[in-house]
Every structure is written in structure tokens, then in C-alpha cells.
Amino acid sequence: MDITFIITIFLIGFIGSYISGMLGIGGSIIKYPMLLYIPPLFGLAAFSAHEVSGISAVQVLFASIGGVWAYRKGGYLNKTLIIYMGVSVLIGSVIGSFGSQSMSEDGINIVYGLLALIAAVMMFIPKKGIDDVPLDQVTFNKWLAAILALIVGLGSGIVGAAGGFLLVPIMLVVLKIPTRVTIASSLAITFISSIGATVGKISTGQVDFYPALIMVIASLIASPLGAISGKKMNTKILQVILALLILATAMKIWMGILS
């Protein structure tokens, strides 16, 4: 590995993990397209979709740990929400990650593009009054949360993502969870989900360990810093940033699929 490769992969991991810690997502929605398209711009070998999904799965595991650690105080981690959605998304991600081995690269990219498109549409749906609910009075439909998390897990396991970018709009729009509780709890659920995706990707030989290690180091540094920034930002601004980010990523993925 030359220094250009190390710096490029580290910066991709750092930028993606900082944003993921700030917005409550594992960061794969950012790093998936960055890993696909940025290395070739610097004359480096391009990763395949299988390699990118494997690296993303491992990186998300550690990025979510860093984010949860930063949110461990303040009452933002909703344990009931984490248990119901975490267990379901873990089951789905294990099934999806094993199933992805037999899929084509175009198939993996299409699944990723569909997830990003759905998440983008949901983020632009108005979310009035959700941040007016006190943290100790947050309620939601537990079984609906579990079913939706299972579906997210299946798709996210296929692409090596932990599904945080789709879990966040589901929590905000469908379950009506306050923004900061959504961000903190999503990171915890993402961590649980990424365990299943990581196990599946490693056991099926889809992980390139050297770039994954670089991404992990970057994640452990950047994710807590992003979470600290997110706690200080206005919740509306956080929602807008996430919505635009998901939309831009969805457009880029679909441009690649259709070109």
C-alpha cells in the first residue's frame, strides 16, 4: 500500500464517520459511493461493489460504537426502541449479508439505490411537533418498529450498510421519535445491525482487511467528534443536512446504474 492509498482511504473514512456521528447514521450511505468513485480519481485501483460493501460493513461497526459512546449521557438513548429495532435489524442483516454473495454487482448497486431513494423521499415529508415531546414521554408502535427494522436489515445486509440512513427517516416520519433521540438510538441500532452484516461479509470472504483497518481507525477518531457537533446543532438543520445528503447519494448511485 502506498501513501496515496492510505491517505485517500483514511480521509474517506474520516469525513464519512464525522458526518455519520453527527447525523446518527453508520455512514455507509456516504462512504459507499466515495469508495466506489474516489480511489480511481487518484489513479488507484477501483474497488468492486462486493469489496466496498464488505469494507463498509466493518467500518460501520466501529463508527457506530464511537457515536454511541459520545451520546451515552443525556437521556437520548431509548432502550426500548433500541431493543425492538436492534434485534429485528440484526436478524435481517444476517440473512441479507449471506444472500448478497450470490448477487451480481449491478444487483447490489440497485438495492442500494432503491434504499437511498426511499430514504430521500421520506426525509422530505414534514415532521411537525416531534421535537416538542419530552424525552421521558416518547411512545411508539413496538411491533411496527420491529417489522420495519427487519425489512431494513434485509436490504442493508445485502449492501454492507447498517441501514441507519433508512432507520432515521422511519423513526422521524413513521414512528414520530424526536430528532436527537432518533440520532442517538439509531447509532445504537446501527451498531447491532452492523454485527450481523460484518459476520456475514467476513464469513463469505467479501472483506478487504487492509483498507477496512484504515477506515476503522478513521472512524474511531471522527465519529465521536461528529456526535459532539451534532448535539450542539439545531435539529431542523440536522434534518435538512441528512435529507440533502441522502438525496445526493441516491442521485449519484442511480446515475452510475443507468449510465
C-alpha positions in Angstrom: 0.0 0.0 0.0 1.5 3.4 -0.9 0.9 6.6 1.0 -1.6 8.0 -1.5 -3.8 4.9 -1.0 -3.6 5.2 2.8 -4.3 8.9 2.9 -7.2 8.6 0.4 -8.9 5.7 2.3 -8.3 7.4 5.7 -9.9 10.7 4.5 -12.9 8.9 3.1 -13.3 7.1 6.4 -12.8 10.3 8.5 -15.2 12.5 6.5 -17.9 9.8 6.3 -17.6 8.9 10.0 -17.7 12.6 11.2 -20.9 13.1 9.2 -22.3 9.7 10.4 -21.7 10.6 14.1 -23.3 14.0 13.6 -26.5 12.6 11.9 -26.9 9.2 13.6 -26.2 7.0 10.6 -23.5 4.4 10.2 -22.0 6.4 7.3 -22.2 3.8 4.6 -24.5 6.0 2.5 -21.6 8.4 2.3 -18.7 6.0 2.2 -20.2 3.5 -0.3 -20.2 5.9 -3.3 -16.9 7.5 -2.0 -15.1 4.2 -2.0 -16.6 3.3 -5.4 -15.7 6.5 -7.2 -12.9 8.4 -5.4 -9.9 6.0 -5.5 -9.9 5.8 -9.4 -9.7 9.6 -9.5 -6.3 9.4 -7.9 -5.1 6.6 -10.1 -5.8 3.9 -7.5 -7.4 0.6 -8.3 -11.1 0.6 -8.1 -12.9 -1.5 -5.5 -15.7 -3.8 -6.7 -19.2 -3.5 -5.3 -18.6 -6.6 -3.2 -15.4 -5.2 -1.7 -17.0 -1.8 -1.0 -19.9 -3.5 0.8 -17.6 -5.6 2.9 -15.3 -2.7 3.9 -18.4 -0.6 4.7 -19.9 -3.3 6.9 -16.7 -3.5 9.1 -16.2 0.3 9.2 -19.9 1.0 10.2 -19.5 -1.4 13.2 -16.7 0.8 14.7 -18.2 4.2 13.6 -21.4 3.5 15.4 -19.6 2.5 18.6 -17.8 5.9 18.6 -21.1 7.7 18.1 -23.0 5.8 20.8 -20.2 6.5 23.3 -20.5 10.2 22.7 -24.3 10.0 23.2 -24.2 7.7 26.3 -25.2 10.6 28.6 -28.2 13.0 28.3 -31.1 10.5 28.1 -31.1 10.3 24.3 -30.7 6.5 24.0 -34.2 5.0 24.1 -33.6 1.4 25.3 -37.0 0.0 24.3 -36.6 1.4 20.8 -33.0 0.0 20.5 -34.1 -3.5 21.7 -37.1 -3.9 19.4 -35.5 -2.4 16.3 -32.0 -3.7 17.0 -32.9 -7.4 17.3 -35.1 -7.2 14.2 -32.5 -5.4 12.1 -29.8 -7.8 13.2 -31.8 -10.8 12.0 -32.5 -9.2 8.7 -28.9 -8.1 8.2 -27.5 -11.6 8.8 -29.9 -13.0 6.2 -29.2 -10.2 3.7 -25.5 -10.4 4.0 -25.3 -14.1 3.4 -27.7 -13.7 0.5 -25.6 -11.0 -1.2 -22.8 -13.4 -2.0 -24.9 -14.8 -4.9 -25.9 -11.4 -6.2 -24.3 -9.5 -9.1 -22.6 -6.2 -8.6 -25.3 -4.4 -10.5 -27.9 -6.1 -8.3 -26.1 -4.9 -5.1 -26.0 -1.3 -6.5 -29.7 -1.4 -7.5 -30.7 -2.4 -3.9 -28.5 0.3 -2.5 -30.0 2.9 -4.9 -33.6 1.8 -4.0 -32.9 2.1 -0.3 -31.4 5.6 -0.7 -34.3 6.8 -2.9 -36.9 5.6 -0.4 -34.9 7.3 2.4 -34.6 10.6 0.4 -38.4 10.7 -0.2 -39.2 10.1 3.5 -36.8 12.8 4.7 -38.7 15.5 2.7 -42.0 14.6 4.4 -42.9 17.3 7.0 -42.1 16.3 10.6 -44.1 18.8 12.7 -44.1 18.7 16.5 -41.9 15.6 17.0 -39.3 17.6 18.9 -41.9 19.0 21.4 -42.3 15.6 23.1 -40.3 15.3 26.4 -37.7 12.5 26.3 -39.4 10.5 29.1 -42.8 10.6 27.3 -41.7 9.2 23.9 -44.0 6.4 22.7 -44.2 4.3 19.5 -45.7 1.2 18.0 -43.3 -1.5 19.0 -44.3 -4.2 16.5 -44.4 -1.8 13.6 -40.9 -0.7 14.6 -39.7 -4.3 14.7 -41.3 -5.2 11.3 -39.8 -2.1 9.6 -36.4 -2.8 11.1 -36.4 -6.4 9.8 -37.1 -5.1 6.3 -34.3 -2.5 6.6 -32.0 -5.2 7.9 -32.6 -7.4 4.8 -31.7 -4.6 2.4 -28.8 -3.2 4.4 -27.2 -6.6 4.9 -27.1 -7.0 1.1 -25.2 -3.7 0.6 -23.0 -3.9 3.7 -24.7 -0.9 5.3 -26.2 -1.0 8.7 -29.3 0.8 7.5 -29.0 3.9 9.6 -29.7 6.2 6.7 -33.1 4.5 6.3 -33.8 3.9 10.0 -33.5 7.6 10.7 -36.4 8.7 8.4 -38.5 5.8 9.5 -38.1 6.9 13.2 -38.8 10.5 12.3 -41.7 10.1 9.9 -43.4 6.8 10.8 -42.7 6.3 14.5 -42.6 10.1 15.4 -39.4 9.9 17.5 -37.8 13.2 18.5 -34.7 14.1 16.4 -32.0 13.8 19.0 -33.4 10.5 20.4 -33.6 9.3 16.8 -30.0 10.1 16.1 -28.6 8.6 19.3 -30.8 5.5 19.2 -30.2 5.0 15.5 -26.4 4.8 16.2 -27.0 2.1 18.8 -29.4 0.1 16.4 -26.8 0.6 13.6 -24.1 -1.0 15.8 -26.3 -4.0 16.4 -27.2 -4.3 12.8 -23.6 -4.0 11.7 -22.6 -7.0 13.8 -24.8 -9.2 11.5 -23.6 -7.6 8.3 -19.9 -7.8 9.4 -20.2 -11.5 10.3 -21.9 -12.3 7.0 -19.4 -10.4 4.9 -16.3 -11.8 6.6 -17.5 -15.4 6.6 -18.3 -15.1 2.8 -14.9 -13.6 2.0 -16.2 -10.2 0.9 -13.9 -8.0 3.2 -10.6 -6.5 2.1 -9.0 -6.2 5.5 -6.2 -3.6 4.8 -8.5 -0.7 3.7 -11.1 -1.8 6.3 -8.5 -1.3 9.0 -7.6 2.2 7.8 -11.3 3.0 7.7 -11.8 1.7 11.2 -9.0 3.9 12.6 -10.5 6.9 10.9 -14.0 6.0 12.3 -12.9 5.7 15.9 -11.4 9.2 15.7 -14.0 11.0 13.7 -17.4 9.6 14.8 -17.3 10.9 18.4 -16.2 14.3 17.1 -19.2 14.3 14.7 -21.6 13.3 17.5 -20.4 16.1 19.7 -21.0 18.6 16.9 -24.5 17.1 16.3 -25.6 17.6 19.9 -24.9 21.3 19.5 -26.7 21.8 16.2 -30.3 22.8 15.6 -32.5 19.8 15.0 -34.0 21.3 11.8 -30.6 21.9 10.4 -29.6 18.3 11.1 -32.7 17.0 9.3 -32.1 19.2 6.2 -28.4 18.1 6.0 -29.4 14.5 6.2 -32.2 14.9 3.6 -29.8 16.6 1.1 -27.1 14.1 1.7 -29.3 11.1 1.1 -30.8 12.7 -2.0 -27.4 13.5 -3.5 -26.2 10.0 -2.8 -29.3 8.4 -4.3 -28.9 10.5 -7.5 -25.2 9.6 -7.8 -25.9 5.9 -7.4 -28.7 5.9 -9.9 -26.6 7.9 -12.4 -24.0 5.1 -12.2 -26.6 2.4 -12.6 -28.3 3.9 -15.6 -25.1 5.1 -17.4 
